[in-house]
């Protein structure tokens, strides 16, 4: 009898021990699995969460593209960004959802300069093109890429420096690094959006001269900002800093603006690119064609590098 009772108690203890083990396993799985489930859901959501001022990063299912610009000194400028993230940022810029400094007011331009239609040039040499400048370059990426593909050029790289001014491009060594890395045969430089109200023109002229010296003998086109208001002389500074025929004013363009009233919208960027291309085509100092593409939306050729002068001014 006692042996029977002992057997029953023994089985009960074993059952309790087994249930406790299962409970512990389930608890451990819940402790580990619940955060994983939350992070998985967050990774595929449209939300962006952060701790204090640091955003919680997401893991993109696409293969990430790491862009690293070699430096002449020990410092490195690295930005890790995937193709889908690039497209999202550029789309945000085109739709004016990207956060830009709210230190300006809208005064639309009155006229749009008309550029002469030029025939195809007899001489045509395919170019390796580098586009660099402030946030306005972000909206020019795809229209410029269409022109490049249609005319047999290669858009090697785009360097979009949000919130940047001529000070960043002149005083930093970022331009030197880009020229050394991508070895362009033609540079398109767009800057000035963030300098509508500046009055320290002597300092800007000094930085502009430094930038011009960095280009050396590389052919270039310096594109003035598509003014959303009357500037205090920055366009004149840029025109005087560039070589004759290598600067084009955009300040009087009448193009549609986005929601922030500062940047052009998608259609505005296309119009602006047509204007820039017509200037290149009509200028015989440039031995290549930049005729309008018969079709658009070509696959993006080059590497897009994004930076923010608010966090990295470069000097």
C-alpha positions as CSV (number, residue, x, y, z in Angstrom):
1,X,0.0,0.0,0.0
2,X,2.7,2.5,1.0
3,X,4.6,1.6,-2.1
4,X,1.5,2.4,-4.2
5,X,1.1,5.8,-2.4
6,X,4.8,6.6,-2.9
7,X,4.4,5.8,-6.6
8,X,1.4,8.1,-7.0
9,X,3.2,10.9,-5.1
10,X,6.3,10.4,-7.2
11,X,4.3,10.7,-10.4
12,X,2.6,13.8,-9.1
13,X,5.9,15.4,-8.3
14,X,7.3,14.5,-11.7
15,X,4.2,16.0,-13.3
16,X,4.6,19.2,-11.3
17,X,8.2,19.4,-12.2
18,X,7.4,18.9,-15.9
19,X,4.7,21.6,-15.8
20,X,7.1,24.0,-14.1
21,X,9.7,23.3,-16.8
22,X,7.2,23.9,-19.5
23,X,6.0,27.1,-17.8
24,X,9.6,28.3,-17.6
25,X,10.2,27.6,-21.3
26,X,7.0,29.5,-22.2
27,X,8.0,32.4,-20.0
28,X,11.4,32.6,-21.6
29,X,10.0,32.4,-25.1
30,X,7.5,35.2,-24.3
31,X,10.3,37.3,-22.8
32,X,12.5,36.9,-25.9
33,X,9.7,36.7,-28.5
34,X,7.6,39.6,-27.5
35,X,10.3,42.3,-28.0
36,X,11.3,40.6,-31.3
37,X,7.7,40.7,-32.4
38,X,7.5,44.4,-31.5
39,X,10.8,45.2,-33.3
40,X,9.7,43.3,-36.4
41,X,6.4,45.2,-36.5
42,X,8.2,48.5,-36.0
43,X,10.8,47.7,-38.8
44,X,8.0,47.4,-41.4
45,X,5.9,50.2,-40.1
46,X,5.9,53.9,-41.3
47,X,6.7,55.1,-37.7
48,X,10.0,56.4,-36.6
49,X,10.7,56.2,-32.9
50,X,13.6,57.4,-30.9
51,X,15.2,57.6,-27.5
52,X,15.9,61.2,-26.5
53,X,17.4,62.6,-29.8
54,X,18.6,59.3,-31.2
55,X,16.2,57.5,-33.7
56,X,15.8,53.8,-33.4
57,X,17.2,52.4,-36.7
58,X,15.4,50.0,-38.9
59,X,16.8,47.0,-40.8
60,X,16.0,47.3,-44.4
61,X,15.2,44.0,-46.2
62,X,17.0,45.2,-49.2
63,X,20.8,45.0,-49.4
64,X,22.2,48.2,-47.9
65,X,24.5,50.5,-49.9
66,X,27.3,52.0,-47.9
67,X,28.8,55.1,-49.3
68,X,32.2,56.1,-48.0
69,X,34.0,59.1,-49.3
70,X,37.8,58.7,-48.7
71,X,39.4,61.4,-46.8
72,X,42.9,62.9,-47.1
73,X,43.2,62.8,-43.4
74,X,42.2,60.2,-40.8
75,X,38.6,61.2,-40.6
76,X,36.0,59.4,-42.7
77,X,32.6,60.5,-43.9
78,X,30.4,57.5,-44.1
79,X,26.7,57.2,-44.8
80,X,24.9,53.8,-44.8
81,X,21.7,54.0,-46.8
82,X,19.7,51.5,-48.8
83,X,18.3,52.1,-52.3
84,X,14.8,52.2,-51.0
85,X,15.7,54.7,-48.3
86,X,17.3,56.9,-51.0
87,X,14.2,56.8,-53.1
88,X,12.0,57.7,-50.0
89,X,14.2,60.6,-49.0
90,X,14.3,62.0,-52.6
91,X,10.5,61.5,-52.9
92,X,10.0,63.4,-49.6
93,X,12.1,66.2,-51.0
94,X,10.1,66.3,-54.2
95,X,6.9,66.4,-52.1
96,X,8.4,68.9,-49.7
97,X,8.0,66.7,-46.6
98,X,11.8,67.0,-45.8
99,X,12.3,69.3,-42.9
100,X,14.0,72.5,-44.0
101,X,14.9,75.7,-42.1
102,X,11.8,77.9,-41.6
103,X,13.7,81.2,-41.9
104,X,12.2,82.3,-45.2
105,X,9.0,83.6,-46.8
106,X,7.6,83.1,-50.2
107,X,7.8,85.8,-52.9
108,X,7.2,84.1,-56.3
109,X,9.3,85.1,-59.3
110,X,7.7,87.1,-62.0
111,X,9.3,85.9,-65.2
112,X,10.8,82.8,-66.7
113,X,13.9,83.5,-68.9
114,X,13.6,81.9,-72.3
115,X,16.6,80.0,-73.6
116,X,17.1,79.6,-77.4
117,X,16.5,76.1,-78.9
118,X,19.8,74.8,-80.1
119,X,20.5,72.2,-82.8
120,X,22.6,69.1,-82.2
121,X,26.3,69.9,-81.9
122,X,28.8,68.6,-84.4
123,X,31.1,67.6,-81.6
124,X,29.9,65.2,-78.9
125,X,32.1,63.7,-76.2
126,X,30.4,61.6,-73.6
127,X,30.8,62.9,-70.1
128,X,31.2,61.6,-66.5
129,X,29.0,64.0,-64.6
130,X,29.0,64.9,-60.9
131,X,26.1,66.8,-59.5
132,X,26.6,68.4,-56.1
133,X,25.0,71.2,-54.1
134,X,22.4,71.9,-51.4
135,X,19.0,70.3,-51.0
136,X,17.7,71.6,-54.4
137,X,20.0,69.0,-56.1
138,X,17.8,66.2,-54.6
139,X,14.9,67.2,-56.9
140,X,17.2,67.4,-60.0
141,X,18.6,63.9,-59.7
142,X,16.0,62.0,-61.8
143,X,15.5,64.7,-64.5
144,X,19.3,65.0,-64.9
145,X,19.7,61.3,-65.0
146,X,17.2,61.1,-67.9
147,X,19.2,63.7,-69.8
148,X,22.4,61.9,-69.1
149,X,21.2,58.5,-70.3
150,X,19.5,60.0,-73.4
151,X,22.7,61.8,-74.5
152,X,25.2,59.0,-73.7
153,X,26.6,60.5,-70.5
154,X,27.1,58.8,-67.1
155,X,25.8,60.4,-64.0
156,X,28.7,59.2,-61.8
157,X,27.5,60.5,-58.4
158,X,25.2,63.0,-56.7
159,X,26.2,64.8,-53.5
160,X,23.2,66.4,-51.8
161,X,24.2,68.4,-48.8
162,X,21.0,69.5,-47.0
163,X,21.2,73.0,-45.3
164,X,24.6,73.7,-46.9
165,X,25.9,76.9,-48.2
166,X,28.9,78.0,-50.2
167,X,30.8,78.1,-46.9
168,X,30.6,74.3,-46.6
169,X,31.7,73.7,-50.1
170,X,34.5,76.2,-50.0
171,X,36.0,75.7,-46.6
172,X,35.7,71.9,-46.3
173,X,37.7,69.3,-48.3
174,X,34.5,67.4,-49.3
175,X,34.7,68.6,-52.9
176,X,38.3,67.5,-53.2
177,X,37.4,64.0,-52.0
178,X,34.5,63.7,-54.4
179,X,36.6,64.9,-57.4
180,X,39.3,62.4,-56.4
181,X,36.9,59.5,-56.0
182,X,34.6,59.9,-59.0
183,X,37.0,61.8,-61.5
184,X,34.2,63.7,-63.3
185,X,34.7,65.3,-66.7
186,X,31.9,67.7,-66.0
187,X,30.5,69.2,-62.7
188,X,27.1,70.7,-62.2
189,X,27.0,72.7,-59.0
190,X,23.7,74.1,-57.5
191,X,23.9,76.2,-54.3
192,X,22.4,79.3,-52.8
193,X,18.9,78.3,-51.5
194,X,20.0,78.8,-47.9
195,X,21.7,82.2,-48.6
196,X,18.9,84.4,-49.8
197,X,19.2,86.7,-46.8
198,X,22.9,86.6,-46.1
199,X,24.8,90.0,-46.2
200,X,28.4,88.8,-45.4
201,X,29.1,88.8,-49.1
202,X,32.9,89.2,-48.7
203,X,33.1,86.0,-46.7
204,X,30.8,84.2,-49.3
205,X,33.0,85.5,-52.1
206,X,36.1,84.1,-50.4
207,X,34.5,80.7,-50.0
208,X,33.2,80.8,-53.6
209,X,36.8,81.5,-54.8
210,X,38.0,78.5,-52.8
211,X,35.4,76.3,-54.4
212,X,36.3,77.5,-57.9
213,X,39.9,76.7,-57.2
214,X,39.1,73.1,-56.2
215,X,37.6,72.4,-59.7
216,X,40.9,73.2,-61.4
217,X,40.6,72.5,-65.1
218,X,37.4,70.4,-64.9
219,X,34.6,71.9,-67.0
220,X,31.6,72.9,-64.9
221,X,28.3,74.7,-64.8
222,X,27.5,76.8,-61.7
223,X,23.8,77.0,-61.3
224,X,22.4,79.8,-59.2
225,X,19.5,79.0,-56.9
226,X,15.9,79.1,-58.0
227,X,15.0,82.1,-55.9
228,X,11.8,82.0,-53.9
229,X,12.5,85.6,-52.8
230,X,14.8,88.4,-53.6
231,X,18.4,87.7,-52.5
232,X,20.8,90.2,-51.0
233,X,23.5,89.8,-53.6
234,X,24.5,86.1,-53.4
235,X,23.7,85.5,-57.0
236,X,26.0,88.3,-58.1
237,X,28.8,86.9,-55.9
238,X,28.5,83.5,-57.5
239,X,28.4,85.0,-61.1
240,X,31.6,86.9,-60.4
241,X,33.3,83.9,-58.9
242,X,32.6,81.6,-61.9
243,X,34.4,81.7,-65.2
244,X,32.7,83.6,-68.0
245,X,29.8,81.6,-69.4
246,X,30.0,79.0,-66.6
247,X,27.3,80.5,-64.4
248,X,23.6,80.5,-65.1
249,X,21.0,82.5,-63.2
250,X,17.9,80.7,-62.0
251,X,16.6,83.5,-59.8
252,X,13.9,84.7,-62.2
253,X,12.5,81.3,-63.1
254,X,8.7,81.1,-62.7
255,X,8.3,77.5,-61.6
256,X,5.7,75.9,-59.4
257,X,6.8,75.4,-55.7
258,X,6.1,72.7,-53.2
259,X,4.4,72.9,-49.8
260,X,7.3,74.7,-48.1
261,X,7.2,77.5,-50.8
262,X,11.0,77.3,-51.1
263,X,11.8,74.2,-53.1
264,X,10.3,73.5,-56.6
265,X,7.8,70.7,-56.8
266,X,8.2,67.7,-59.1
267,X,7.0,69.6,-62.2
268,X,9.1,72.6,-61.1
269,X,12.3,70.5,-61.0
270,X,11.6,69.1,-64.5
271,X,11.2,72.7,-65.8
272,X,14.3,73.8,-64.1
273,X,16.3,70.9,-65.5
274,X,15.0,71.7,-69.0
275,X,16.2,75.3,-68.5
276,X,19.7,74.1,-67.3
277,X,20.0,71.6,-70.2
278,X,19.0,74.3,-72.8
279,X,21.8,76.5,-71.4
280,X,24.3,73.7,-71.8
281,X,23.1,72.9,-75.3
282,X,23.3,76.5,-76.4
283,X,26.8,77.0,-75.0
284,X,29.4,75.8,-77.5
285,X,32.1,75.9,-74.8
286,X,30.7,72.6,-73.7
287,X,31.7,70.0,-76.4
288,X,28.7,67.7,-75.9
289,X,25.0,67.4,-76.4
290,X,22.3,67.8,-73.8
291,X,19.2,67.4,-75.9
292,X,15.8,66.6,-74.3
293,X,15.2,62.9,-73.7
294,X,12.6,61.2,-75.9
295,X,11.5,59.2,-72.8
296,X,12.0,59.6,-69.1
297,X,12.3,57.5,-65.9
298,X,15.5,55.8,-66.8
299,X,17.1,53.7,-64.1
300,X,19.3,55.8,-61.9
301,X,22.9,55.4,-62.9
302,X,25.1,56.9,-60.2
303,X,25.6,56.9,-56.5
304,X,23.6,59.2,-54.4
305,X,25.3,60.5,-51.3
306,X,23.3,62.5,-48.7
307,X,24.7,64.7,-45.9
308,X,23.3,67.3,-43.5
309,X,25.3,70.5,-42.8
310,X,23.3,70.9,-39.6
311,X,25.1,67.9,-38.2
312,X,28.2,67.9,-40.4
313,X,29.4,71.2,-41.8
314,X,32.6,69.7,-43.1
315,X,35.1,72.2,-41.6
